[in-house]
Amino acid sequence: MIILVANLGSTSFKYRLFDMTDERLLARGGVERIGSAKARFYAQAGHATWEEEAAAADHAVAVEACLRFLADPQRGVLRSAADIRAIGFKAVHAHGLTGVQRVDGRVLAAMEACNDVAPAHNPPYVRAMRLLAEKLPHIPLIAAFETGFHQTIPPANRLYAVPREWAEKHGIVRHGFHGASHRFIAERTALVLGRSDLRIISCHLGGSSSLCAIRNGQSLANSLGFSPQTGLPHNNRVGDFDPFALPAIMRATGKTLEQVLDDLANRSGLLGLSGVSNDLRDIEAAAEQGNVAAREALAVFVASVRHYLGAYLVLLGGADVIVFTGGIGENSARLRSAVCEGLEWLGIVLDPQRNASAKGETPIHHDSSRVQLWTMPTNEELIVARQAKAYLAGERSP
């Protein structure tokens, strides 16, 4: 079974193509600057690579061009585009829906209802999905929602202390996100260590960040709440924030609610704190050069990671494994060291040499550490492909 997994932006399209018979990656590629006369098409399939500029009026044109490359007799990996059984999407949020869904009018309407909750994700996905459904009706579109993995979170960690009808009638609860990444970490860690009864704290740290408490492969808590703007500070999104500050900043600045929310979603987080960049590498470089705001941004981020790490150690009664994943989690030895500093009394002992040289999937704990520490590249696309395969086979993956 061949599954194409798509990652959509407002003017971009990235994909990975899997043969789910053996979960083999057949190709990867994408299109940038969709909507222009000089869109950039690129792909890699086996040893063949492809890159060119051409017009791409919309996402459907971009996807069709990629399908032609994948079925090209000389360079492609498919006999024809008809070999593709489905296009899978790592969808974020939909009102009243979760798990894995066949994309139709009902699903698109539910996603549109959450446009203001996930403004960076839902609008471009809805537009592109609607267009693809119209232009490529022969290919099923399967949405695997990030909230699906977190349906096992119990009420104690799911409910806000607000009027109960807000949760029951309007869905105002801690939904949790990054489900594909945390699901992969749960499954991969269990496979690597040969145990299914692990207490895992998955630290997905990147442009968007969250921690997840996992026991026996199930999510018990996630630092992201009702929206992807919550929890840890993100690259340019606020993280945890007191809503009663909203009227105060509106009065002080004269901004509307929509303008303040736009600031919180696009000009806050590490970017807002540091005043330097939304990229942790730039912030670390500025901090090393003595930039006080950059140092404080790093300190706030580390403190937030440690806050949730401590909470999840209590929730799980300790941890067997702490996994660092995502662009920051995998690549910033400085950040990992700061998170683990002084935690030896909890049985968390980082090995400085292993941490400094860590690449890919590898342990970074000291031999004396009771808790294993790992860096582990996530694979959200593979999770989506697995979920799409299960859906097509008649199963209903959560």
N, C-alpha and C positions, 0 to 999 in steps of 0.2 A: 504494500500500500504506500503510495507516494503522497506526502503532505507538504504543502508549501506554507511556511509560517511567515506572516507579514508583520512588520513593525512600521506603523504609519505616522508621519508627521504632516503638518499642514502643507509643506512643499517637498516632502521626501517620502521615499518608500524603500525599506530594506527588507531582505528576505533571506531565509535559509530553506533549503529543500532537503527533505529527509526521505529515505527509503525505510519505512517503519518495519519492514521484514526483519531487519537486523539493527535498526536505529542508526543507520549509516548516513552521515552528512554527504549529500551528493554535490551540492553547490551552494554558493552564497553570493549576494550582490545587492544591487539597489539602483535607485535613481535619485539624483539631487536636482534642485531647482525646477521642480515640476511646475508647469504653468508658463514656462519661458520657451523661447525658440532655441535656447542653447542649454537644454537639460543635459546633465552628465549621467550617462549609463555606465555601469561597471558590473563585472561579475567574475567569479572564479569557479570553474567546474573541473575537478581533477587537475590536470596540468595546464588546462586552457584558461586564458584570461581574456577579458573583453572590456574595452573602454572606448567610448565615443561620445560625441556631442550631437544631439538631434532635438527636434521639437518634441515636447511632451505637454499637450494641452491640459491633461488632467491625469488622475491616478489610474484610470482605466487604460489610457494610452500607454502609460508607463508599465503597468503590469503586463499588458499584451506584448510589448516589446521584449520584456524579460522572458516571457513564455516562449517567444520565437527563438531567443538565444538558447534556452534550455532544450529545445527540440531540434536545434540545428544539427544536421547530419555530421558535420565536421567537428564542431566544437561542443555540442550539447551533450546531455546525459539522459535524455528522454527520447522514446520513439516518436511521441507526439505530445502536445499539450494535454491531450485527452487522458494521458496517464495520471495526471494529477487528480486525486480523489476529492481533495478539499483544500481550501485556504483557511488556515487557522490564525486567530488574532489573540494576542494577550490584551484583552479588554480590561478596563479599569473598573467601571462602576455603572450600575443601572438601577433605577428605582424599582424595588420589589423583586428584582431578579438577581440570581447569582449562579455559581456553578458553570456548566457548559451548555450553551444555547445555540441552536441553528438561527442564524441571523435572518430576521424577517421584519415586517413592519412593527410588530409588537415589541421586539427587542430594540429596534432603533428608537422607538418612541420612549421606551424606558431609559435608554442611554441619554437621549435628549433632555429628559427630565432632570438629569444630574449634570448638565453642562456647567452650571455655576458651582457645583461641588468639585468637579475635576476639569477646570477650564483649560488646562494645558493639554489634556488628553482626549476628552470626549468629543468636542466639536470636530477636530480633524478626522477622527475615526468614524464618526457618524456620516460626515460628508463623503468620505472615501468608500465606506461600506455601501452606502446607498448607490453610489455610482457603479461600483463593481457588481452589485446585485443586478443592476439594470443592463450593464454591458457584457457581463459574463454569467448569464443565468444558468449555464450548464455546470458551473462549478459551485458546490455547496460552500457557504461561508460559515465558519464555526467560531464562535466567540467563547473564550475561556476566561472568565472573570477572575480578577485578582482576589476578590473577596471570598471565593469559593473555599480556599484552604482554611479559612478562619471560621467556618461554620461550627467548629468544635469548641470555640471559646465559650466558657461558661458565663452565666449571667453576672457573676461577681466581677468579671473582668470585661464585660461587654456593655453593661448599662451605665449611663450617666445618671447623676443624682438630679434629675429634672422630673417634672410631672410625668407619671407613668404613661399617660396617653401619648406623649411625644414619641416614645419608643413604639408603643403598640399601634398607633394610627399613622405615624409619620416616619417611622424608621430612623429616629434619631438615636443611634447607638454607635458603639465603636465597631465599625465594620472590619477594619484591618485591611492592609493592602500588601503589595509585593508577594502575593501568594505563590506565584510560579517559582520565584527565586527561593523562598523559604521551603516550599515543597521539595524542590530539587535538593537543597542542602540536607533536609531530613532524610530523603531517600538515599542520597549518595553517601552520607556519613554512616548510615546504618549498613550499607553495602561494604564500605571500606573497613569498618571496624567489626563487621560480622555479628552485629547485635541489633535487635529491633526494639529493645527496651531502654533506649538511651534517653537521658535528659540533655537536651541540646539547647544552647542559646545561639541562634543564628543572627549574626551582625551583618546586615546588608547595608554597606556604607558606600555611597556614591553621589551622583547628582541629586538623587532622592534617597533618603536613608531610613532604615527602620531596624529594630530588634524584634525577635520573635522567640517566645518561650515554647519549646516543643518537648512533649513527653510521649514516648511510644509512637512517634511519627505523627502526632496530632498537635495542632496549634492550640495553646492555652491562653496566649496573650500576644498582642502585637502593639508596638508603640504608635502606629498610625491609627487614627480614630475614625470619626465620621467622614473625614475627607483626607486626601493625600497631602494637605497642607499642615498636618498636625505632627506631634511627636518630636523627633530630633530636628534641629535646624537643617534645612536642605540647602542646595546650592544657592537658590534665590527665593525660596519659600520659607515662611516664618517658623514653622514648627509650633510647639505649644505656646499659647498666648491667651492672656486674660481678656475675654470678650468685653468686659466692662471698661477696657481702655479705648474701645472704639468711639463712644460719644465724646470722650475727652480729646482725642486727637482730631475728631471732626470739628469740634468747637475751636480748637487751637489753630487749625490750619484752614478752616473753611471748606475742606474737601467733602465731597459726597461719600456716602457709604460705598458706592461702587468704586470710587477712586481710591479709598483707603484699602478696600479688599484687593484692588489691583496692585497696590504697593506691597501688601502682605504676600501676594502670590508671585510677584515678579521682581521686586527690588528689596527683598528682605533676606533672611537666612545668612549664609556665609558672606554673600555679596554685601548685604546691608550692614552687617557687623564690621566687616573688614574695610569696606570702601575701596578695596583693591581689585577683587575679581570674584567670580563664582566658582573658580577652579582652585581646589585645595593646593595644588602644586604651586600656583602663583602666590597663594597666601602663605604657604610654608617658606617660600623664598623671601617674601617680604618680611616675615617674622625673623628670619635669620639675619636680615639686614637692619633689624632694630625697629621695625614698624610696630608701634604699640597696639594700634587697632587690629592689625593682623594677628598679633600674639593673643589678644583678648578673644578674637573670633575663634582661634584654635582652642583656647581654654574653655570657652562656652560649649563648643561642639564636644570636646572630650568629656566635660562635666555631664552633659546630657546623655552621652553613651553610657557613662558609669552609673548615672542615676537609674536608667532602665536595666542595666546589667545587674545592679544590686537588687532591684525589685524582682527580677526574674530568678535570681539565685534563691531568694526567699520563697517565691512561688513554687519552684521546682524542688526545694529542699536540697539545694546544691546543684551542681552540673557535672556531667561526665565529659562533655565536650563544649568548647566555645569555638565557633567557626567565624572567621572574617572573610567576607566576600564582597563583591561589588568593586568598582574602580578604585575607591579609597581603601576599602578593607583589604584588597589583594595587594595593593601597590605602595601603601604608605607605612613603612616600618616605624617611622616616628609616631604616627598616630596609634598604631598597635601598642607600642611601648608605653605611651602616655596612658592609654586605657588600662593597661595591666599593672601600672606602677603601684607598688605598695600593697598588692593583693595577695602576698605570700601567705598571710594568716588565713586566707580562704582556700589555700591549696592551689592557687593560681600562680605559677612560676614560669615566666617567659624566659627562653634561652636567647640572650642577646645576639649570639652569632647566627643561630638558625633564623631568627627574626630578620636580621640584616640581609641575609642572602636568600630569603624565601622567594621562590618563583613557582607559580602554579599551585598544584595540590600538594601540600607538604605540612608536616607537623612543625610547630615552632615553640613547643613547650620544652622546659628543662626536664631532664630525666627524673628529678625529684618532685615534679608537679603532680598533684593528685588529679587535677583537671587537665585533660588534653586540650591543646590549643592548635588550631589549624588555619592555614589559608587555603581557600578552595574556590576556584572559578565556578560561578553559577552557570546554569544553562537553561534559561527560561524558555527558549524556543523549543528545546527538546520536550520539556514538560507540556507545552501547548500541543505539540505534535502527538504526544502520547494521549492527551485528553481528547483531541480530535479523532484519533484512531478509535478510542474506546466509544466515543459517541456514535461514530459511523457503524461500529460493530453491534450497536444496540444497547451498550452499557450507558450508564449515566454517571459520569465521574463528578464528584462534588467540587 
